[in-house]
């Protein structure tokens, strides 16, 4: 077997899904020389088409090529978030590989901070139901490319969020996560890979959705 063929047969990939909005985001990478991602606006058809798009997207790789799965766990829409997490859990269970559930807000923060020349504290807000806001604050650590959670994901009233920011004792950049979130599927994959490189191996059963709010009742 040639060296080239051997590398092709031993290279492992990872796959990420983002379904917390009506868009489907998929990304796959071997974190060396092959990375691709795509976003589709599927709307109400997301639930019925996600598996079909997955099967087509992963080619020419196969399920056996995957070392782990990553998924956006929310906050986000109830149905879409559930679809993504359930799909990731099912794949993880069937393939016997770890599943990394990554915060939607963390992916937004990492995407913004990693391309900044002077990364700083990132405050992220996203509209929630009943006039509330999904919020989080992260500190980007350029040496490790990781995010430090300074204020964990939670749902607040606009007044409580403004009070939190007013009392924050370091400079921060405020990001409003409102559209195009599925494009951060590549950030989901990269954040999961950072954990993977540290030897973390979360079981598929540990991947749980975070809706932020109950779809009917208050948070």
N, C-alpha and C positions, 0 to 999 in steps of 0.2 A: 504493500500500500504506500502510495506516495505521501509526502508530508502534507501536500495540499489537500488530498482526499482525507487524510487523517484529521486535519483541522476541521474540515467540513463536517465530519461525522461526530466530532466530540464537542463542537461549539454549542454552548447552551444559550437559550434565549429566555426572555421574560416578556410577559404580556400584561397590558393594563387596559382597564375599561373605565369610562366615565359616562354615567347615564343619569346624573342628578337633575338634568334639564331635558327638554324635548330633543336635544341633540345627542347623538351617539358618538363618543370619541374612543378610538382604539389606537394603541401604540404597541410596537414590538421592537425589541432591541437585543443585541448580544453585547452591547456596551463596549464594542471594539470598532467594528467597521460596517455595521449594518443596523440602521435604525430607520423605521418608517412609522408614520402616523397619518390618520385621516379622521375627518369629522363629517357626519351626515346629519342633516336636520330631518328627523323622521317623524316628529310630532307624535300623534296618537298611535302611529304604527310601530313605535320603538319596541313595545313588548312582543309583537308578533314577528319582527324582523331581526332582532338582535342576534339570534343564533345563526341565521342565514348569513348575515354580514360577517360574523366572527369566522365562520367556516371559510369564507372566501378570502377574508383579510389575512389570515394566518399563512396562507400559501405563499411561497413554496415550503415553508416550515410545516412541521406536523406537531400534534399535541405532545408527542414524546420528546420534542426538542425543548420544551419549557422547563425551566428550573423553578420559577415561581410566578404567581399571579398577583397583580396589584389592582385595587379598585377604589374609586372615589366613594367614601362611605357617607357623604353628606357633610353639612346640611344641604338640603335640596328638596325637590319635589318628592312627595311620598311614594308614588308609584314607580317613578324612574329610579330613585335611589334603591328601592327594594329590588327591582329587576336586576340592577347591576350587582348588588351584593349577593343575591341568590345565585346568579350566574357564576360569579367568581367562586363562591363556596362550593357549588356543584363541581366545577372544574377542578378545584383544589382537592376535593374529596376523591374524585374519580382518578385523578392523576397522581394522588398522594404527594402533592407538593404544597409548600406554604402559601398562604394568602395574606397579603398585607393590605389592611384597610386604612386608607389615607384620607385625612380631612380635606374636604373641598376647599376650605378657606386656607389651609396650609399650602395647598398646591398653588393657589393664587398668589400667596405671599412669596413662595419660593420662586415662582416664575418671574415675579417683579424684581425681587432682590438679586437673583442670580445674574441678571443682565445689567444691573446698576454698577457704575464705577465706584460709587460710595454708598454701599448698602448700609441701611440703618434699621431701626425698629420699624416694623410694618404692622399697621393696624388695618384690619380688613372688616368691612361691613357688607352685608347682603340683605336685601329686603326679605322679610318673613311675613307670615300671615297676620291679620288683625292689627296691622300698624306697627308691628314689632320689627326688630332687627337681629339677624344672626351676626355675631361679633367674635373677634379673636385678635390677639396681639402676639406677634412673633419677633424674635431677634435673629437675624441672619448671621451665621458664623462663617466668614469667608475662608478660614483655614480648613474647615472640614466640609464646607458647603451644606451644613445642616441647619435646621431651624430649632431655636430654643423657644419653647412655649412660655410666654410671659403672662398671658391671659387666655386661658383655655376657651375653646368654642362654647358659646352660650347665647341664649336669646334674651335680649334686653328691650326695654322700652327706649324710644329715642332719647328721652330725658336721662335715663340711667346711663346710657352709652356716652352721651355728651359729658356727663359728670365724670365718668371714668377717664375719658380723654383729657378733660380739663385738669384732673388731678394727677395725670401721668407725669412722672418726674424726668423723663428723657425725651429727646427729640424723636419724632416719629413721622412716617409717611402714611397718609390715609389712602387706602385703596377701596374703591366701590366696586364690588363684584356683582355685576348686573347682567352681563350678556357674554356670550362666547366662552363660557366656562369649560365646555368640553375640549377646547383647544389646550387646556392645561393637563390633558391626559398624559403628555410627555413628562410633565413635572411629577405627576402621580408615580410614574414609572421610576424616575430618577430618585425620588425620595424613598421609595421602597428599596431600591438598589443600595442606597446608603445603609439602610438597616440590614439588608442581606449581607453586605460586606462586613458588617460587625458580627456576623454569625447568628443573627436572629432567625428563627424558624417558626413563625406563628402557625398553629394549626388552623385549618379552614374554619373550624367551629368558633374560633375567636373573632372572626370577621363579622362584625355587627353593624347594622346601619345606624346612623345618627341623623334623625329627622329634624332635630331642633325643637320642633313643635309637634304635638299630636295633631293629626289631620282634622279632628273635629273639636277637641277640647283645647284649652290653653296649654302652654308649654309646661 
